[in-house]
Amino acid sequence: MAVFVLLVFALVSGCSNNDKNKQASSAPAIGANQTQLPASNVTPAVNAPQVDMSNLVVSVDGKVLTKSELEKNINARMEMFKDKIPADKQKEARETVKKQLTDAFVARTLLTDEFARRKIEVSPQEIKAATDQIAAQMPPGKKLEDFLKENKVSQDDIVFEAKVQKFVKTEIGEKAKPTQKEIKEFYKTNREKLFTDPKSGKVMTFDEAKARISAYLQQQKTLQAFKTILINLQQKAKIIVNNK
């Protein structure tokens, strides 16, 4: 699966959980301008093309995800993992995939519009770097072409991933770098749990662990900052959700 998909799923799921604390709703992550649609008597989103609103899942500033399109994508995703999901877990897995794909549509649409607004473009070298990053996460012995095909990762997905990386570097970058104090506090708090061998009792020294701690904390701070950016974009957008 593309790196950006994993990132968006993780972040948007977090946004959704926050929204659920504010309202009893099964809607995907949405902002302050949301409109919950009843099963009938619905109206198109502002500036949206004329569509069958009974077929609407969500509209983001006029960009529409339809029920038929979502169902097609769910079926394709379930087909990919059909041999890995027990029969008694199929229904639950399907609902999870449905929410993930809906949330990903919202997040990707918001980000695509933001990239266009900021005129963010990527070079062939940046696209190659994104491709190499995906290749580095593949299972041993797996060819990149096979991996992309099996996981339905398109060239557009890779270009989008490159833009996400560029956007994150520009907007977050060094701001996510942990301080020495944060690194030392993490080591002190987790020394016994994470840095002590349970068999030998040998403790990894701070100097041995600090690079790993720094990378972990920077990743977590980057994810949190990116999540905040998504929430802000959601709050500015006109998002219409049909829960029926």
MODELLER restraints for C-alpha pairs under 7 A, 6 or more apart:
rsr = mdl.restraints
at = mdl.atoms
rsr.add(forms.Gaussian(group=physical.xy_distance, feature=features.Distance(at['CA:1:A'], at['CA:151:A']), mean=5.39, stdev=0.5))
rsr.add(forms.Gaussian(group=physical.xy_distance, feature=features.Distance(at['CA:1:A'], at['CA:153:A']), mean=6.76, stdev=0.5))
rsr.add(forms.Gaussian(group=physical.xy_distance, feature=features.Distance(at['CA:2:A'], at['CA:134:A']), mean=6.84, stdev=0.5))
rsr.add(forms.Gaussian(group=physical.xy_distance, feature=features.Distance(at['CA:2:A'], at['CA:153:A']), mean=6.24, stdev=0.5))
rsr.add(forms.Gaussian(group=physical.xy_distance, feature=features.Distance(at['CA:3:A'], at['CA:134:A']), mean=6.63, stdev=0.5))
rsr.add(forms.Gaussian(group=physical.xy_distance, feature=features.Distance(at['CA:3:A'], at['CA:161:A']), mean=6.89, stdev=0.5))
rsr.add(forms.Gaussian(group=physical.xy_distance, feature=features.Distance(at['CA:4:A'], at['CA:161:A']), mean=5.31, stdev=0.5))
rsr.add(forms.Gaussian(group=physical.xy_distance, feature=features.Distance(at['CA:8:A'], at['CA:104:A']), mean=6.13, stdev=0.5))
rsr.add(forms.Gaussian(group=physical.xy_distance, feature=features.Distance(at['CA:8:A'], at['CA:107:A']), mean=6.74, stdev=0.5))
rsr.add(forms.Gaussian(group=physical.xy_distance, feature=features.Distance(at['CA:9:A'], at['CA:100:A']), mean=6.05, stdev=0.5))
rsr.add(forms.Gaussian(group=physical.xy_distance, feature=features.Distance(at['CA:9:A'], at['CA:104:A']), mean=6.24, stdev=0.5))
rsr.add(forms.Gaussian(group=physical.xy_distance, feature=features.Distance(at['CA:11:A'], at['CA:227:A']), mean=5.36, stdev=0.5))
rsr.add(forms.Gaussian(group=physical.xy_distance, feature=features.Distance(at['CA:12:A'], at['CA:29:A']), mean=6.23, stdev=0.5))
rsr.add(forms.Gaussian(group=physical.xy_distance, feature=features.Distance(at['CA:12:A'], at['CA:103:A']), mean=6.16, stdev=0.5))
rsr.add(forms.Gaussian(group=physical.xy_distance, feature=features.Distance(at['CA:15:A'], at['CA:29:A']), mean=5.66, stdev=0.5))
rsr.add(forms.Gaussian(group=physical.xy_distance, feature=features.Distance(at['CA:15:A'], at['CA:231:A']), mean=6.93, stdev=0.5))
rsr.add(forms.Gaussian(group=physical.xy_distance, feature=features.Distance(at['CA:16:A'], at['CA:28:A']), mean=6.00, stdev=0.5))
rsr.add(forms.Gaussian(group=physical.xy_distance, feature=features.Distance(at['CA:16:A'], at['CA:29:A']), mean=4.26, stdev=0.5))
rsr.add(forms.Gaussian(group=physical.xy_distance, feature=features.Distance(at['CA:19:A'], at['CA:29:A']), mean=6.80, stdev=0.5))
rsr.add(forms.Gaussian(group=physical.xy_distance, feature=features.Distance(at['CA:27:A'], at['CA:241:A']), mean=6.82, stdev=0.5))
rsr.add(forms.Gaussian(group=physical.xy_distance, feature=features.Distance(at['CA:27:A'], at['CA:243:A']), mean=6.37, stdev=0.5))
rsr.add(forms.Gaussian(group=physical.xy_distance, feature=features.Distance(at['CA:28:A'], at['CA:99:A']), mean=6.58, stdev=0.5))
rsr.add(forms.Gaussian(group=physical.xy_distance, feature=features.Distance(at['CA:28:A'], at['CA:102:A']), mean=6.56, stdev=0.5))
rsr.add(forms.Gaussian(group=physical.xy_distance, feature=features.Distance(at['CA:28:A'], at['CA:103:A']), mean=5.52, stdev=0.5))
rsr.add(forms.Gaussian(group=physical.xy_distance, feature=features.Distance(at['CA:29:A'], at['CA:103:A']), mean=6.14, stdev=0.5))
rsr.add(forms.Gaussian(group=physical.xy_distance, feature=features.Distance(at['CA:30:A'], at['CA:234:A']), mean=5.75, stdev=0.5))
rsr.add(forms.Gaussian(group=physical.xy_distance, feature=features.Distance(at['CA:30:A'], at['CA:239:A']), mean=6.64, stdev=0.5))
rsr.add(forms.Gaussian(group=physical.xy_distance, feature=features.Distance(at['CA:31:A'], at['CA:231:A']), mean=6.80, stdev=0.5))
rsr.add(forms.Gaussian(group=physical.xy_distance, feature=features.Distance(at['CA:31:A'], at['CA:234:A']), mean=4.26, stdev=0.5))
rsr.add(forms.Gaussian(group=physical.xy_distance, feature=features.Distance(at['CA:31:A'], at['CA:235:A']), mean=4.03, stdev=0.5))
rsr.add(forms.Gaussian(group=physical.xy_distance, feature=features.Distance(at['CA:31:A'], at['CA:237:A']), mean=6.94, stdev=0.5))
rsr.add(forms.Gaussian(group=physical.xy_distance, feature=features.Distance(at['CA:32:A'], at['CA:235:A']), mean=4.82, stdev=0.5))
rsr.add(forms.Gaussian(group=physical.xy_distance, feature=features.Distance(at['CA:33:A'], at['CA:235:A']), mean=6.25, stdev=0.5))
rsr.add(forms.Gaussian(group=physical.xy_distance, feature=features.Distance(at['CA:33:A'], at['CA:237:A']), mean=6.49, stdev=0.5))
rsr.add(forms.Gaussian(group=physical.xy_distance, feature=features.Distance(at['CA:33:A'], at['CA:238:A']), mean=5.32, stdev=0.5))
rsr.add(forms.Gaussian(group=physical.xy_distance, feature=features.Distance(at['CA:33:A'], at['CA:239:A']), mean=6.19, stdev=0.5))
rsr.add(forms.Gaussian(group=physical.xy_distance, feature=features.Distance(at['CA:34:A'], at['CA:238:A']), mean=6.34, stdev=0.5))
rsr.add(forms.Gaussian(group=physical.xy_distance, feature=features.Distance(at['CA:34:A'], at['CA:239:A']), mean=4.82, stdev=0.5))
rsr.add(forms.Gaussian(group=physical.xy_distance, feature=features.Distance(at['CA:34:A'], at['CA:240:A']), mean=5.43, stdev=0.5))
rsr.add(forms.Gaussian(group=physical.xy_distance, feature=features.Distance(at['CA:34:A'], at['CA:241:A']), mean=7.00, stdev=0.5))
rsr.add(forms.Gaussian(group=physical.xy_distance, feature=features.Distance(at['CA:35:A'], at['CA:239:A']), mean=6.64, stdev=0.5))
rsr.add(forms.Gaussian(group=physical.xy_distance, feature=features.Distance(at['CA:35:A'], at['CA:240:A']), mean=4.81, stdev=0.5))
rsr.add(forms.Gaussian(group=physical.xy_distance, feature=features.Distance(at['CA:35:A'], at['CA:241:A']), mean=6.14, stdev=0.5))
rsr.add(forms.Gaussian(group=physical.xy_distance, feature=features.Distance(at['CA:36:A'], at['CA:240:A']), mean=6.40, stdev=0.5))
rsr.add(forms.Gaussian(group=physical.xy_distance, feature=features.Distance(at['CA:36:A'], at['CA:241:A']), mean=5.32, stdev=0.5))
rsr.add(forms.Gaussian(group=physical.xy_distance, feature=features.Distance(at['CA:36:A'], at['CA:242:A']), mean=6.01, stdev=0.5))
rsr.add(forms.Gaussian(group=physical.xy_distance, feature=features.Distance(at['CA:37:A'], at['CA:241:A']), mean=6.11, stdev=0.5))
rsr.add(forms.Gaussian(group=physical.xy_distance, feature=features.Distance(at['CA:37:A'], at['CA:242:A']), mean=4.77, stdev=0.5))
rsr.add(forms.Gaussian(group=physical.xy_distance, feature=features.Distance(at['CA:37:A'], at['CA:243:A']), mean=6.82, stdev=0.5))
rsr.add(forms.Gaussian(group=physical.xy_distance, feature=features.Distance(at['CA:38:A'], at['CA:242:A']), mean=6.80, stdev=0.5))
rsr.add(forms.Gaussian(group=physical.xy_distance, feature=features.Distance(at['CA:38:A'], at['CA:244:A']), mean=6.55, stdev=0.5))
rsr.add(forms.Gaussian(group=physical.xy_distance, feature=features.Distance(at['CA:39:A'], at['CA:244:A']), mean=5.31, stdev=0.5))
rsr.add(forms.Gaussian(group=physical.xy_distance, feature=features.Distance(at['CA:42:A'], at['CA:53:A']), mean=6.56, stdev=0.5))
rsr.add(forms.Gaussian(group=physical.xy_distance, feature=features.Distance(at['CA:44:A'], at['CA:53:A']), mean=6.77, stdev=0.5))
rsr.add(forms.Gaussian(group=physical.xy_distance, feature=features.Distance(at['CA:45:A'], at['CA:59:A']), mean=6.68, stdev=0.5))
rsr.add(forms.Gaussian(group=physical.xy_distance, feature=features.Distance(at['CA:45:A'], at['CA:62:A']), mean=5.58, stdev=0.5))
rsr.add(forms.Gaussian(group=physical.xy_distance, feature=features.Distance(at['CA:45:A'], at['CA:240:A']), mean=6.69, stdev=0.5))
rsr.add(forms.Gaussian(group=physical.xy_distance, feature=features.Distance(at['CA:46:A'], at['CA:62:A']), mean=6.28, stdev=0.5))
rsr.add(forms.Gaussian(group=physical.xy_distance, feature=features.Distance(at['CA:47:A'], at['CA:62:A']), mean=5.74, stdev=0.5))
rsr.add(forms.Gaussian(group=physical.xy_distance, feature=features.Distance(at['CA:48:A'], at['CA:62:A']), mean=4.02, stdev=0.5))
rsr.add(forms.Gaussian(group=physical.xy_distance, feature=features.Distance(at['CA:48:A'], at['CA:63:A']), mean=6.71, stdev=0.5))
rsr.add(forms.Gaussian(group=physical.xy_distance, feature=features.Distance(at['CA:55:A'], at['CA:66:A']), mean=5.35, stdev=0.5))
rsr.add(forms.Gaussian(group=physical.xy_distance, feature=features.Distance(at['CA:55:A'], at['CA:67:A']), mean=5.11, stdev=0.5))
rsr.add(forms.Gaussian(group=physical.xy_distance, feature=features.Distance(at['CA:55:A'], at['CA:68:A']), mean=6.93, stdev=0.5))
rsr.add(forms.Gaussian(group=physical.xy_distance, feature=features.Distance(at['CA:56:A'], at['CA:65:A']), mean=6.32, stdev=0.5))
rsr.add(forms.Gaussian(group=physical.xy_distance, feature=features.Distance(at['CA:56:A'], at['CA:66:A']), mean=4.54, stdev=0.5))
rsr.add(forms.Gaussian(group=physical.xy_distance, feature=features.Distance(at['CA:56:A'], at['CA:67:A']), mean=5.70, stdev=0.5))
rsr.add(forms.Gaussian(group=physical.xy_distance, feature=features.Distance(at['CA:56:A'], at['CA:242:A']), mean=6.38, stdev=0.5))
rsr.add(forms.Gaussian(group=physical.xy_distance, feature=features.Distance(at['CA:57:A'], at['CA:65:A']), mean=5.63, stdev=0.5))
rsr.add(forms.Gaussian(group=physical.xy_distance, feature=features.Distance(at['CA:57:A'], at['CA:66:A']), mean=5.27, stdev=0.5))
rsr.add(forms.Gaussian(group=physical.xy_distance, feature=features.Distance(at['CA:57:A'], at['CA:67:A']), mean=5.49, stdev=0.5))
rsr.add(forms.Gaussian(group=physical.xy_distance, feature=features.Distance(at['CA:57:A'], at['CA:241:A']), mean=6.08, stdev=0.5))
rsr.add(forms.Gaussian(group=physical.xy_distance, feature=features.Distance(at['CA:57:A'], at['CA:242:A']), mean=5.23, stdev=0.5))
rsr.add(forms.Gaussian(group=physical.xy_distance, feature=features.Distance(at['CA:58:A'], at['CA:64:A']), mean=5.99, stdev=0.5))
rsr.add(forms.Gaussian(group=physical.xy_distance, feature=features.Distance(at['CA:58:A'], at['CA:65:A']), mean=5.44, stdev=0.5))
rsr.add(forms.Gaussian(group=physical.xy_distance, feature=features.Distance(at['CA:58:A'], at['CA:240:A']), mean=5.53, stdev=0.5))
rsr.add(forms.Gaussian(group=physical.xy_distance, feature=features.Distance(at['CA:58:A'], at['CA:241:A']), mean=4.48, stdev=0.5))
rsr.add(forms.Gaussian(group=physical.xy_distance, feature=features.Distance(at['CA:58:A'], at['CA:242:A']), mean=6.12, stdev=0.5))
rsr.add(forms.Gaussian(group=physical.xy_distance, feature=features.Distance(at['CA:59:A'], at['CA:65:A']), mean=6.27, stdev=0.5))
rsr.add(forms.Gaussian(group=physical.xy_distance, feature=features.Distance(at['CA:59:A'], at['CA:239:A']), mean=5.56, stdev=0.5))
rsr.add(forms.Gaussian(group=physical.xy_distance, feature=features.Distance(at['CA:59:A'], at['CA:240:A']), mean=5.02, stdev=0.5))
rsr.add(forms.Gaussian(group=physical.xy_distance, feature=features.Distance(at['CA:59:A'], at['CA:241:A']), mean=6.58, stdev=0.5))
rsr.add(forms.Gaussian(group=physical.xy_distance, feature=features.Distance(at['CA:60:A'], at['CA:106:A']), mean=6.52, stdev=0.5))
rsr.add(forms.Gaussian(group=physical.xy_distance, feature=features.Distance(at['CA:60:A'], at['CA:109:A']), mean=6.91, stdev=0.5))
rsr.add(forms.Gaussian(group=physical.xy_distance, feature=features.Distance(at['CA:60:A'], at['CA:237:A']), mean=6.88, stdev=0.5))
rsr.add(forms.Gaussian(group=physical.xy_distance, feature=features.Distance(at['CA:60:A'], at['CA:238:A']), mean=5.99, stdev=0.5))
rsr.add(forms.Gaussian(group=physical.xy_distance, feature=features.Distance(at['CA:60:A'], at['CA:239:A']), mean=4.63, stdev=0.5))
rsr.add(forms.Gaussian(group=physical.xy_distance, feature=features.Distance(at['CA:60:A'], at['CA:240:A']), mean=6.67, stdev=0.5))
rsr.add(forms.Gaussian(group=physical.xy_distance, feature=features.Distance(at['CA:61:A'], at['CA:237:A']), mean=6.13, stdev=0.5))
rsr.add(forms.Gaussian(group=physical.xy_distance, feature=features.Distance(at['CA:61:A'], at['CA:238:A']), mean=5.05, stdev=0.5))
rsr.add(forms.Gaussian(group=physical.xy_distance, feature=features.Distance(at['CA:61:A'], at['CA:239:A']), mean=6.21, stdev=0.5))
rsr.add(forms.Gaussian(group=physical.xy_distance, feature=features.Distance(at['CA:74:A'], at['CA:97:A']), mean=6.42, stdev=0.5))
rsr.add(forms.Gaussian(group=physical.xy_distance, feature=features.Distance(at['CA:74:A'], at['CA:98:A']), mean=6.18, stdev=0.5))
rsr.add(forms.Gaussian(group=physical.xy_distance, feature=features.Distance(at['CA:110:A'], at['CA:233:A']), mean=6.50, stdev=0.5))
rsr.add(forms.Gaussian(group=physical.xy_distance, feature=features.Distance(at['CA:120:A'], at['CA:163:A']), mean=6.87, stdev=0.5))
rsr.add(forms.Gaussian(group=physical.xy_distance, feature=features.Distance(at['CA:121:A'], at['CA:163:A']), mean=6.75, stdev=0.5))
rsr.add(forms.Gaussian(group=physical.xy_distance, feature=features.Distance(at['CA:122:A'], at['CA:162:A']), mean=6.72, stdev=0.5))
rsr.add(forms.Gaussian(group=physical.xy_distance, feature=features.Distance(at['CA:122:A'], at['CA:163:A']), mean=6.25, stdev=0.5))
rsr.add(forms.Gaussian(group=physical.xy_distance, feature=features.Distance(at['CA:126:A'], at['CA:162:A']), mean=6.11, stdev=0.5))
rsr.add(forms.Gaussian(group=physical.xy_distance, feature=features.Distance(at['CA:127:A'], at['CA:158:A']), mean=6.73, stdev=0.5))
rsr.add(forms.Gaussian(group=physical.xy_distance, feature=features.Distance(at['CA:127:A'], at['CA:159:A']), mean=5.80, stdev=0.5))
rsr.add(forms.Gaussian(group=physical.xy_distance, feature=features.Distance(at['CA:127:A'], at['CA:162:A']), mean=5.51, stdev=0.5))
rsr.add(forms.Gaussian(group=physical.xy_distance, feature=features.Distance(at['CA:130:A'], at['CA:158:A']), mean=6.50, stdev=0.5))
rsr.add(forms.Gaussian(group=physical.xy_distance, feature=features.Distance(at['CA:130:A'], at['CA:161:A']), mean=6.52, stdev=0.5))
rsr.add(forms.Gaussian(group=physical.xy_distance, feature=features.Distance(at['CA:130:A'], at['CA:162:A']), mean=5.33, stdev=0.5))
rsr.add(forms.Gaussian(group=physical.xy_distance, feature=features.Distance(at['CA:131:A'], at['CA:158:A']), mean=6.50, stdev=0.5))
rsr.add(forms.Gaussian(group=physical.xy_distance, feature=features.Distance(at['CA:135:A'], at['CA:144:A']), mean=5.94, stdev=0.5))
rsr.add(forms.Gaussian(group=physical.xy_distance, feature=features.Distance(at['CA:172:A'], at['CA:222:A']), mean=6.73, stdev=0.5))
rsr.add(forms.Gaussian(group=physical.xy_distance, feature=features.Distance(at['CA:172:A'], at['CA:225:A']), mean=6.98, stdev=0.5))
rsr.add(forms.Gaussian(group=physical.xy_distance, feature=features.Distance(at['CA:176:A'], at['CA:218:A']), mean=5.33, stdev=0.5))
rsr.add(forms.Gaussian(group=physical.xy_distance, feature=features.Distance(at['CA:176:A'], at['CA:221:A']), mean=5.23, stdev=0.5))
rsr.add(forms.Gaussian(group=physical.xy_distance, feature=features.Distance(at['CA:176:A'], at['CA:222:A']), mean=5.46, stdev=0.5))
rsr.add(forms.Gaussian(group=physical.xy_distance, feature=features.Distance(at['CA:177:A'], at['CA:218:A']), mean=5.17, stdev=0.5))
rsr.add(forms.Gaussian(group=physical.xy_distance, feature=features.Distance(at['CA:178:A'], at['CA:214:A']), mean=6.27, stdev=0.5))
rsr.add(forms.Gaussian(group=physical.xy_distance, feature=features.Distance(at['CA:178:A'], at['CA:217:A']), mean=6.26, stdev=0.5))
rsr.add(forms.Gaussian(group=physical.xy_distance, feature=features.Distance(at['CA:178:A'], at['CA:218:A']), mean=5.89, stdev=0.5))
rsr.add(forms.Gaussian(group=physical.xy_distance, feature=features.Distance(at['CA:183:A'], at['CA:210:A']), mean=6.64, stdev=0.5))
rsr.add(forms.Gaussian(group=physical.xy_distance, feature=features.Distance(at['CA:183:A'], at['CA:213:A']), mean=6.22, stdev=0.5))
rsr.add(forms.Gaussian(group=physical.xy_distance, feature=features.Distance(at['CA:183:A'], at['CA:214:A']), mean=6.16, stdev=0.5))
rsr.add(forms.Gaussian(group=physical.xy_distance, feature=features.Distance(at['CA:187:A'], at['CA:206:A']), mean=6.82, stdev=0.5))
rsr.add(forms.Gaussian(group=physical.xy_distance, feature=features.Distance(at['CA:195:A'], at['CA:203:A']), mean=5.77, stdev=0.5))
rsr.add(forms.Gaussian(group=physical.xy_distance, feature=features.Distance(at['CA:195:A'], at['CA:204:A']), mean=5.27, stdev=0.5))
rsr.add(forms.Gaussian(group=physical.xy_distance, feature=features.Distance(at['CA:196:A'], at['CA:202:A']), mean=5.62, stdev=0.5))
rsr.add(forms.Gaussian(group=physical.xy_distance, feature=features.Distance(at['CA:196:A'], at['CA:203:A']), mean=4.34, stdev=0.5))
rsr.add(forms.Gaussian(group=physical.xy_distance, feature=features.Distance(at['CA:196:A'], at['CA:204:A']), mean=6.25, stdev=0.5))
rsr.add(forms.Gaussian(group=physical.xy_distance, feature=features.Distance(at['CA:197:A'], at['CA:203:A']), mean=6.44, stdev=0.5))
